[in-house]
Amino acid sequence: MDKKRKKVTLEDVAKKANVSLGTASKALSSPEKVKPATLEKVRNAVTNMGYVRNGVARSLAARKTWRIAVVYPTLKNPMFSNSIDSLQQTLLEMGYQLVIGSHEYNQKQEVKVLQALVESSVDGVILVGTDHDEAVFQMIERYDIPYLMMWSTDETSYPHTIGFSNRQASYDIAKHVIAKGHRKAAICGGPVEGNERSRQRRAGVLQAFEEAGLPIKPEWVMETPFSLDGGREAIKQLLQIGELPTVLICGTDLHAIGAMHQCQLSGIPVPDKLSITGFDDIEFASAMTPGLTTVRVPMHGIGVEVARAIVAIIDNEGAGEPLELDTMIVERDSLKALTDAETSSCC
């Protein structure tokens, strides 16, 4: 008759890893406070010996992978690629590796990407935005994986959400534009289907102008790809319409930079004939001539807070209430303050 297997204790793990009991405990509870080489020895001992911490179902040997997946809409936009740094570095400090996927704004593709990441074994999932195919949430529920939504706090009641209000940020930049004397505005944003960020950025601008008694012409509300070409296309559409607004409010910096480039090609001086604003404050925004007035998104802060929160969820410590970080308007030279005479003549 087989003898009952002896329960492995934390002391056994410490001996196997040749570290003190205190160090072994710290490696499991606060991995960011332990040297990487020591952390690796403890984890190897945990895996090889089949140690289960405190007897809970969260078996470090069988289930713990120390990997967290994040699925981005795209990595071509510097806004998203720049945000990876703080997210990845904070997770590394906490003992986790970040596994990255992207779906190029295709919700059906997001399901496939997520499934591949989940089946490769991860401890948690981070989704960007709040608008996802129902199959995404069904998969997360089926695999019983902790998850968190980042970047946007719009259009959701899910408690584990960290980011900012796209609607409020766009409303704020639109009010700023109006305060500069602009009465005739056009909007250039990305596709709104399957993307609450685009919907809410458009809605915020429209709301601000409606409240000011300055409704925007339907033909001046343009939906173009999330790219430099999308911004160029917006300027071409305005030229085809045959009437220019005094300002083009763009949903991303990529749109704005593309629009500024097309203005240069088309002989439209910015901001003297057409002011342009962006959204994100990517590095290129300050390098443009003129510099791009835009909305600064708290990319670094989002990454840090998301990393801490997803680990807390994984450890069954919860993540508190939804966290909404502040954006700010960065004033540069692409937005002109109109004189009273210019404001009167444009209306």
N, C-alpha and C positions, 0 to 999 in steps of 0.2 A: 504494500500500500504506500502511495506517494506521501511523503511528508508535506505538511502545509508549508507553503513558501513563507519565509520570514519577511516581515514587513520592513522595507528599507526606510531608514530614518535619515533626517538631515545630518546627523552626526556621521552616518555611514558615507554620505555624499562628501562631507568635509574631509574625511580620511582619504577617500578615493582621489579627491582633487588635491590632496596635500595642502589644505588651507585650514584656517581656524574655523570653528563653528560660527563665530560672528561674521566672518567674511563670507561663508557660504550663505548665511541668512541674508546678508546685505546684497549678495549677487542676485538673489531671487526677488527680493522686495524693492531694491533700489539699484538696479544694474548700472545706472548712470554714474554711481559713486564708486564703482569698482574698475580697476585697470582692465583693459580689453583682454590681455593674456590670461589674467585670473578668471575673468568672466567666462572665457571659452573653456577653461579647465572645469569649472563648476558645471557648466551646461553639458559638457561631454559626460561628466559623471552622472548627472541627472538622467541623461538619455540611456547610457549604458546600464545603469542600475534599476531603471524603471521607477524612480522616486516620484511619488504623488504628494504634492504639497498639501498638508493639513487634511489629507483624505478626501478632498473635494473632487468633483468630476473633472476639473480642469487639469488633466494629466499632462505634466510637462514632457513626459516621455513620448506619449502617443499623439497629443494634439498640439502642443505648443510649437510653433514654427518660427516665432520672432520675425515674422514677415507681415507687412501691412500693404494692401493694394490700394492704389488710387487710379481712377479712370478720368482722364481729362478729355474735354471736347476736341482739343487739338494741341499739338506742341509747336505749331508754326507761329502762333501768336506769342510774342515775347512776354506778354502779361502772364500767361500760364507757365511758360518755361522758367521765368524768373522766380515764380512762387515756389518752385520745387526746392530751391536751395534751403530756405528756412524750415520747410516741412521735413526734408530729408535729414538735415543736420540735427534738428531737435529729436527726431526719432532715433538717430544713431546714438545720441547722448543717453537715450533711454533704453538702448540695447536692441533696437529694432532696425530691420532693413526695409526700405521702401521699394515696392515693385510697381512699375508705372505702365499704364496702357492708355491708348487714345482711340477715338472713334470717328474723328473728322466730322462732327456734327450730325452723325447718322445714328439715330436711336436704336435701330435694329442691329447695327454693328456694335453698339455699346453692349448689348446683351451678349453677343458672342465673345467680345473681349473680356467682359466680366466673368463669363463662365470659364474661360481658359485660365484666368487668374485664380479664381476660386478653386478650380480643380487642381491647380498646382500647389494648393495648401497655403492659406494665409489665415492670420488670426483676426483680421478686421478689414473692412472695406471703407474707403472714402470716395464719395461721389461728388462731382462738381455740379453745382446748380441743384434745383429742386424739381425740374420737369424731366421725368424719366419714363420710359416704357414700363407698363405694369409688370412685364416679365422680369424686369430688374428686381423689383421688390419681392416678387414671388420666389425668385431664385435665392435671394438673401434669407427669406423666411424658411425656405426648404432646407438650406444648409445651416440655418441657425447661426448666422455670422453677425457679430456686432458691426454696426455701420454708422456713419456720420455723413451729413451733407455740408459741404463748404461752399464759400464764395457768395452765395445769395441767401438772403433771409426772406425773400418775397415768395408769395404763393405757397406757403407751407405752414402746417401747425406741428410738424415733427419737432420734438424738443431738442434733439441732438443736431443743431444747425448753427454754424459759425460763419460769419461773413459780414455783409453790409446790405443796406436797402438800395437796390439799383434805382427804384422809383424815386426815393428821396434824393439821391445824389444827382439824378438827372433833373429833377425839379429845381434843385439848388442852382445848378449851372444855368438853367433856363432863366431863373429869376435874376441871376447875375447878368446875363445877356440883356434882358429887358431893362435892367438898371443902367446899362451902358447906352440906352437910347434906341435899341433895335426894336422895330415893330414888324418887320417882314422877315420871317425865318423859314428855313427849310430844314428838314431832318433827313439824315442819312444813317441808317442802321442796318444791322444784319437781319437775316430771316427770323421771323417771330414764331414760326411753327416749331414746337418742340424745344423752345428756348425762352424761359421766363425772363432771363436777363434782357434780351432784346425787347420783349413785350413791355417790361416795366421801365426800361430806359425811354422808350418811345412815349409811354403813358405819362411819365413824369414831365417831359417837355410839353406835351399837349396840354396837360393840366395847368401848368404855369401860364401858358399863353392864353388859355381859355379864361382863367381867373383874371387876367389882365385885360380881357375884352379884345384879344388879338388872335382870333382863330387862325390856324395855319391852313393854307390851301391844300386840299387833298393831293393835288399833283406834286406838291412840294414835300410830301411824306414818302420817302424812297426807301426801298428794301433792296439791298445789294449784298454780295458775298462778303464774308469777314476777311478782307484782304486789302492790299494797296489798290488792286484793280477795282475793288468795290467802291473805293473813294473816287477813283478816276471816272468810273461809270456814272457816279452821281453828278459830277460836274458836266459831263456830256449830256445827261438828261436835262439838266437845267438850261443848258445852251439850246437844246432842241425845243424846249418850252418857249424860249424867246424872251424870258424875263428873269432877271436875277433878284434874289432876296438880298438883304444886306448882310445876312449871316447864315452860315451852314453849321448846324449843330450835329456833330457826328457821334455815333454810338460807341466807337472805339478810336484809339489813336491811329491804328492802321488805316481806317477809313479817312481820317483827317489828313494824314500824311500823303496818302494817295491823291486826295482832293487838292492839296496844296501843290503837288507836282503837276497835276493836270491844269491847274490855274496858271502855272508858270508857262506851260506849253501853249495855252490858249490866250496868253496875253492879258490875264485877269490879275491885277495886282492885289496881293493879300497884305494887309487888311483894308487898303484904301478903297477898293471896289467891292470886295467880299471878305468879311470876317469869317474865321473858321475856328471851331472849338473841338476838342477831342474828349476822350474818356479812357483812363487807365494810368497815364503818366509813365509810359515806358521810357527807356533811356533815350531813344531817338527824339522824343518830344522836345527836350531841351536843346538838342543839336540842330533843330530845324532853323531856317532863316525865312521868315521870322520865327522866333520860338513859339511853340504851341501852347495856348491856354487850354487847360484840360482839368479833369478830375483825377486827383491822386487816390488810388486804391491802396489800402493797407496790406500789400502783398506779404511783407515780412511778418507782420502781426498775425495775419490769418494762418500762415504756415505754422508758427509757434503754437498758437492756441489750438489748432486742429490736432497737432501731434499729441499735445498733452491730453486733450479730450478723448481721442480715440483709444489711447492707452488706458485711461480711466474707465471707459466703457468696457474694454476687454477684461479689466481687472474687477469688474462688477462694482466699481466705485461710483458709477454714474458720471454724468458730465454737466449737471446743473441745468439751468435754463438756457434757451437759445442765446447766443452771444452776438450782438450787433456792434461792429466796430465802426469808427467814424471815417468818412472820406473828407477830402478838403479840395477846394478850388485852388489851382496853381495858376496865377496870373502871369502870362508872358505877352508877347507882342502880336499874336495872330488875331486878337479881338480888339477892334477899334471902339473907342468911346465916341459916339456920334455927337456932334453939336446939336443944339436945339434946331438950328436951321436944317441940318441934315435929317434929323428925325422928322421934322414937319414935311420936308419935301418927299420923303419916301413913303408917306401914307396917303 
